[in-house]
Amino acid sequence: MKVCPRCGRTEKEVPFIGYFCRDCYLKEHEVVHVPKRLKILYCPRCERIYTDRWTEFSLETLSEWLRKKIKTDLEGAQLSFSFPEVSEDGISFLYVARGAIEGVPVEVHGEGKIRVEKQLCPRCARESGGYYEAVIQVRGGDFVRMADLVARAVEKEPDRYAFVSKVVERREGIDLYVGSRKAADRVAKKFEKKYGARVVRSHTLVTEKNGKKLYRLTVALHFPE
């Protein structure tokens, strides 16, 4: 009969892993490996976080990210998390790891800390920097109201850079500076069909990169009076 050399309990009292009882084995062996330095990027403007891509923040997304970062020696390991403190400065977490070692069921509890590093995501960096690939010129009719509708339509486009980085009011109408050329073109087509706007497009060569010419789109939407 096995007797634990550390605590004196026998295999009749508690399961054994090798020569030690389960409890003493876990005291001597680190079976859950939490990185000493855990850091996640956080965009303070849109409040998204970077896992393997920029994504909406949620505790489930954070848990999935941690499961990729934390390694275990457990067979059939399952990790669950709770987050007692979440702030822009740091995130503390508690974990429970369940699995087995040599067929013996094991449950390990622990804690950790994630350092939050603020960094604008590419979309917000471009938007805040006034980046644009297209200009939508809203002309004619009630151009103030229509410009608002156009801007809202741009923001709803699925393109990552579908944003309005600048609005310029002119005597003859309003210019919207749009981050995505494709989004601007799609919105123009929608307003041409829905509101009967006359669309005039023009392209301006901005630069040439790696032999590829980059153009900026100007699309004028002329609404009926």
N, C-alpha and C positions, 0 to 999 in steps of 0.2 A: 504494500500500500504506500502511495506517495505521501510524503510529508514535506510541506513547504519549508525550506531551510531558512527562510526569512521570518515568517510569522508563526510557524509551527502548526498551521491548520493542515488537515488531511483532505484527500480527494473525496472523502465522504461528505465533507462540509462545503466545499467550493470546487468548481471546475479548475483543472490544471492546464497550463500551457507549457509544455516541456517539463522542467523540474520545478517550476514555481506555480503557485496558485494564480488565478487570473488577476486578482487585485495587485499582488506583488509584481507580477510580470509587467503590468501596465505602468507601475511606478518606476520600473527600471528601463522600460523601452518606450521611446517616442514613436507612436504608431500613426499620429496625425501630424503632418508637416506644414505648418503655416509660415509663409515667408515673413521674415522680420520686417521687411519694408514693403508695404502694400500701398500703391498710389493709383488714383484714378483721376482722369481729367474731367473737369466740369465746366461747361460753358455758362457763365453767369447771365448771359443775355437771353438764351432760349431755354436754359436749365436742362439741357441734355448732357449725357455722360458718354465717354468713349470707352467701349468695351473692345471689340474688334472693329467697331464702327461707331459713328455718332448715333445715339438712339435716345428715345424718351426715357427719362428717369422713372424707375419703379423699383420696389424692393425685390420683386421677382427677377428683374433684369440684373440687379446687384447680386442676388443669390446665385444666378447662373454664372456670372463672372467669377464669383468666389470659388465655385465648384471647379472651375478650370485652373485656378491659381493654387488651391490647396490639394496636396497629395496625401494619400493614406496607404498604409500597408495592410489594410483590412480586405478580406475577401468579400465581394459583393457590397462594397461600401456605399452607404447612403448618407448624404450630408443635408442637414436642415439648419436654418439660420433664423435668428431674431436680431433686431436692431434697436437697442435701447436708446441710442443717441444718434441722430442724423442732423448734420449741420453743414454749412459751407466750409467750415474749417476742418472737419473730420467726421468719420463715421465709425462708431464702435459696434462690434457685433459679438454675439454669442453663437456657438455652434454645438451641434450634437452629431456625432459620427457613429453610425451603427453598422455592424458587419460581423466578421468572424476572423479568428486566428486559429489555424489548425483545426477548423471545425467548431471551435468554442465561440459562442455568441459574445460579442463585446459591444459596449456602449461607452463612448468617450465624450466628455464635455470640455469645452475650452472657450477662449475668447481671443479677440484680436482687434486691431485698429487699422482703419484705412485713412491714409492722408489724402485730402482732396486738393488738387492743384487746379486753380482757375485758368482757363485758356479759352479764348473765343474759338468756336468751331469754324471751319472754312466758310460756311454760309454766312454766319454773323460777322466774321472778319471782313468779308467782301461787302456785306450790306452796310456795315458801319463805316467802311472806307469809301463809300460812294461808288462802288464798282457797278458797271452797267455794260450790257451787250446790245441794248436796244433802247430806242426812245419812241414812246407812243405819244403822238401829238393829237390831242383831243380838240376838235374844232367844230364850230357850228352848233345850232340848237341850244339846249340848256347844258353847255359844256361843263359847268361846275358839277352838276349832278351826274352827268355821264362819266366824267373823270373819276368820280368816287366809285361808280359801278365798275369801271375798267380796273381800277386799282384793286378792288375786292376780288375781281375775277382772276387777276394775276396771282394773288396770294393763294388762291384755291388750286392753282395748277400743280400737278404732281412733281414738276421739275424741282430739283434741290435748290436751284438758284432763282426760283420764281418769287422775286420780291421787288418792291419799289424802293430804290435807294435814295431817290430825290424827287421832289415835286417843284416844278417851276411854273409860276403863274405869269402868263403873258397877256397882253391886251387882246389878242385874237383867240386865246384859248389857254390850255394847260398842257404842259409837257411832263410826262411820267418817265423817269429813268428806270429801266427794268434790268434785273440781273441776268435773265435768260433770254437769249434771242428767240429760241424755239417757243418759249412760253408766250412771248409778246406776239409772235406770229399766229399762234393758236387762238389767243384771245381776240386778235383783230378779226379773224375769220368768224368767230362766234358772234361778234357785234355787227359784222357785215350781214350775217344771216338773220339775226334776231331783231336788229334795230334799223336795218337798211342803210347802214353807214357806207359811204364811199371810201374805199381804201386805196391809198397811194403808198407804194413801198419804194425805198431807195436803199442802196448799200454803200457804205464808205469803207475803203481799205484802211485798217488801223495799223497793222504791222504784219510782218512775215516771220514765222517761227519754224525752223527746221524744214524750210522749203514750202511750208503751208501758209497760204494767205489767210489772214483773219479779218473778217469784215464786221462792221457794226451796222445794225439794221435801224432805219428810221421808218416808222409806219404812221401815216397820218390818217386819222379817222374823221371824216367829214360827215356830221350828222345833219339830217334835214332840219330846216328851220321850223 
